Amino acid sequence: MTRQDTRKEQTRARMISSAGRRLKTDGIDGSGMSALMADAGLTNGAFYAHFGSKVDLVAAAVADQVRGQRDAIASLPDAREAVAQFITEYLSPHHRDHPADGCPSAALLTDIGRSKDVVRDSYTTEIESMIALLADRIHSADPDRARVDAIGLITTLVATMQLARAISDPAASDEVLAAGRVNCLRYLS
């Protein structure tokens, strides 16, 4: 790979990473091309050297964000306690209050569901990989139950975070997070 190719790949990676943060904060429709490029420290003209359309960038950013979350889970020790710690950190006030640093599913699921197939397909590929990873961590002895529980765990995590973010009363929002932690931990028993 030439130095120019390396630089182009680094620029593309920077665009994808900064777009992921912006999308989780402002949503897909709320993130214009100018803002996405400014976040990456680039002009709009640089965009088309890397992507054919905004949809292509969104698909890459969504996949990258879910892949990063899956990789973080994969790096945890292979023990239920590590998954329990992940649940506690996921359903925390810090995660609730900082969506740009958090889960792409909790921040973008509704937007992804309304997106073009290329975005939905990239999300599907990565979330399936995360389901498989969590299933292996939850019940490696019973693969069918493990998959159902992994889907239930992801669903409960994401829905809990979305509800906690939507509630304006801080005490009620904290209560939702606490109840979600209790419900998620049941998947580990």
Backbone torsions as a table, in degrees:
resi	resn	phi	psi	omega
1	MET	NA	131.4	-179.3
2	THR	-76.5	166.7	178.3
3	ARG	-61.7	-37.6	178.5
4	GLN	-66.4	-40.2	177.4
5	ASP	-64.2	-40.7	178.4
6	THR	-62.7	-44.4	179.0
7	ARG	-62.7	-41.0	179.5
8	LYS	-64.3	-41.8	178.0
9	GLU	-64.6	-39.2	177.7
10	GLN	-65.2	-40.6	177.8
11	THR	-64.5	-43.7	178.1
12	ARG	-60.8	-45.2	179.4
13	ALA	-62.0	-39.8	177.5
14	ARG	-64.3	-40.2	178.2
15	MET	-62.9	-44.3	-178.8
16	ILE	-65.6	-44.8	-178.9
17	SER	-64.4	-48.5	-178.8
18	SER	-68.0	-34.5	176.5
19	ALA	-64.6	-39.6	178.6
20	GLY	-58.3	-44.5	178.3
21	ARG	-64.6	-46.0	-178.3
22	ARG	-63.8	-44.5	-179.5
23	LEU	-60.3	-41.4	-179.5
24	LYS	-68.0	-23.0	178.8
25	THR	-88.1	-46.7	-171.2
26	ASP	-107.9	-6.7	-176.5
27	GLY	83.0	168.5	-177.9
28	ILE	-69.4	-48.6	-178.9
29	ASP	-72.8	-24.5	-179.8
30	GLY	-84.8	0.4	-178.0
31	SER	-111.1	100.1	179.3
32	GLY	-79.7	162.8	-178.4
33	MET	-60.5	-39.7	-178.7
34	SER	-60.8	-44.5	180.0
35	ALA	-67.1	-41.6	179.7
36	LEU	-61.8	-41.9	-179.6
37	MET	-73.8	-38.9	178.3
38	ALA	-62.0	-39.6	177.8
39	ASP	-60.1	-33.0	179.4
40	ALA	-86.4	-1.4	-179.4
41	GLY	74.7	29.5	-176.9
42	LEU	-126.8	166.5	174.2
43	THR	-92.8	164.3	178.0
44	ASN	-59.1	-32.4	-178.9
45	GLY	-62.8	-28.0	179.8
46	ALA	-73.1	-18.9	-174.3
47	PHE	-57.4	-49.6	-171.0
48	TYR	-72.9	-7.6	172.2
49	ALA	-76.2	-12.6	-175.2
50	HIS	-120.2	-30.0	-175.1
51	PHE	-140.0	148.3	178.5
52	GLY	-81.1	-24.7	-178.6
53	SER	-160.4	168.0	175.5
54	LYS	-60.9	-36.6	179.5
55	VAL	-59.5	-40.1	178.6
56	ASP	-63.6	-41.2	176.7
57	LEU	-65.1	-44.0	179.1
58	VAL	-60.1	-44.9	179.2
59	ALA	-60.1	-43.5	179.1
60	ALA	-66.4	-41.2	-179.0
61	ALA	-67.6	-43.0	178.7
62	VAL	-61.9	-47.3	178.9
63	ALA	-60.2	-43.6	-179.7
64	ASP	-62.4	-42.1	-179.0
65	GLN	-65.9	-45.1	179.4
66	VAL	-67.4	-40.9	178.5
67	ARG	-60.5	-40.7	178.2
68	GLY	-63.4	-40.3	177.8
69	GLN	-66.4	-43.3	177.7
70	ARG	-62.1	-42.6	179.4
71	ASP	-63.6	-35.2	176.8
72	ALA	-64.8	-40.6	177.2
73	ILE	-66.9	-41.3	-179.7
74	ALA	-63.0	-28.9	-178.4
75	SER	-79.8	-9.1	178.6
76	LEU	-70.4	153.3	173.7
77	PRO	-56.8	147.8	-177.1
78	ASP	-79.7	73.1	-179.6
79	ALA	-150.8	149.8	179.3
80	ARG	-61.6	-30.9	179.6
81	GLU	-61.7	-34.6	178.7
82	ALA	-68.2	-39.7	176.6
83	VAL	-66.9	-39.1	177.0
84	ALA	-61.1	-40.8	177.9
85	GLN	-65.6	-39.7	175.8
86	PHE	-59.1	-44.9	178.9
87	ILE	-59.1	-46.6	-179.4
88	THR	-61.1	-43.6	179.8
89	GLU	-70.4	-38.2	179.4
90	TYR	-62.9	-47.3	-177.0
91	LEU	-93.3	51.4	-179.8
92	SER	-111.5	156.5	174.2
93	PRO	-58.5	-34.2	179.3
94	HIS	-60.7	-48.4	179.1
95	HIS	-63.3	-42.2	178.5
96	ARG	-57.5	-42.8	-172.8
97	ASP	-85.7	-6.5	-178.3
98	HIS	-131.8	67.9	-176.4
99	PRO	-61.3	-29.8	-179.3
100	ALA	-63.0	-26.9	-179.3
101	ASP	-94.9	0.9	-169.3
102	GLY	-114.2	-151.6	-172.5
103	CYS	-69.4	127.2	177.5
104	PRO	-68.1	-30.6	179.7
105	SER	-65.6	-47.3	-179.0
106	ALA	-63.6	-33.2	-177.2
107	ALA	-86.5	-29.0	-167.8
108	LEU	-127.0	2.9	-170.5
109	LEU	-55.8	-45.1	179.9
110	THR	-64.1	-42.7	177.3
111	ASP	-61.9	-43.5	-179.7
112	ILE	-61.8	-41.8	179.4
113	GLY	-61.0	-26.4	178.7
114	ARG	-96.7	1.7	-174.9
115	SER	-83.3	172.1	176.4
116	LYS	-66.3	161.1	-176.5
117	ASP	-55.9	-36.9	-177.4
118	VAL	-61.0	-37.7	177.8
119	VAL	-71.0	-47.7	-179.4
120	ARG	-62.9	-38.5	178.9
121	ASP	-66.3	-41.5	179.5
122	SER	-66.0	-38.7	176.6
123	TYR	-64.1	-45.7	-178.3
124	THR	-58.5	-45.6	179.7
125	THR	-58.1	-46.9	-176.8
126	GLU	-74.0	-37.3	-179.8
127	ILE	-70.9	-32.8	174.8
128	GLU	-62.0	-39.2	177.8
129	SER	-65.4	-39.1	178.4
130	MET	-67.8	-40.1	177.1
131	ILE	-59.5	-45.2	179.6
132	ALA	-61.8	-42.1	179.2
133	LEU	-63.2	-48.7	-180.0
134	LEU	-64.8	-37.6	178.1
135	ALA	-59.9	-41.9	178.2
136	ASP	-64.4	-35.9	-179.4
137	ARG	-75.5	-26.4	-174.2
138	ILE	-86.4	-55.7	-174.5
139	HIS	-144.2	78.1	-177.9
140	SER	-67.8	-17.5	-178.7
141	ALA	-80.0	-24.4	-177.9
142	ASP	-129.6	87.1	-173.8
143	PRO	-58.3	-37.3	-178.8
144	ASP	-66.7	-47.3	178.2
145	ARG	-65.5	-37.9	-179.3
146	ALA	-60.3	-42.7	179.7
147	ARG	-64.9	-44.7	178.4
148	VAL	-60.5	-44.6	179.7
149	ASP	-67.0	-37.0	178.2
150	ALA	-65.0	-41.9	176.5
151	ILE	-64.0	-43.3	177.7
152	GLY	-61.6	-41.3	179.5
153	LEU	-63.2	-49.5	-180.0
154	ILE	-61.4	-43.6	-179.8
155	THR	-61.2	-44.7	-179.1
156	THR	-67.5	-42.2	177.4
157	LEU	-57.8	-52.4	-174.8
158	VAL	-65.9	-47.7	-178.8
159	ALA	-63.7	-39.4	177.8
160	THR	-61.6	-45.5	-179.6
161	MET	-65.1	-41.7	179.1
162	GLN	-62.7	-43.3	179.1
163	LEU	-65.9	-44.2	179.6
164	ALA	-61.2	-37.1	178.3
165	ARG	-71.7	-28.4	-177.4
166	ALA	-80.2	-22.8	-176.9
167	ILE	-82.5	127.4	-176.4
168	SER	-82.0	-24.1	-179.6
169	ASP	-80.0	115.4	-176.6
170	PRO	-57.5	-39.6	-179.5
171	ALA	-66.5	-42.4	178.7
172	ALA	-66.5	-38.6	177.6
173	SER	-63.6	-43.5	176.6
174	ASP	-61.6	-37.4	178.6
175	GLU	-64.2	-39.6	176.8
176	VAL	-62.0	-44.7	178.2
177	LEU	-60.6	-44.2	-179.3
178	ALA	-63.3	-43.9	178.6
179	ALA	-64.5	-39.1	177.8
180	GLY	-62.1	-40.6	178.0
181	ARG	-60.9	-44.8	179.0
182	VAL	-59.3	-48.2	-178.2
183	ASN	-65.7	-39.4	179.8
184	CYS	-67.5	-38.8	-178.9
185	LEU	-64.8	-23.2	177.1
186	ARG	-63.3	-28.1	179.3
187	TYR	-69.2	-16.9	-179.0
188	LEU	-91.6	-6.8	-178.1
189	SER	-100.4	NA	NA
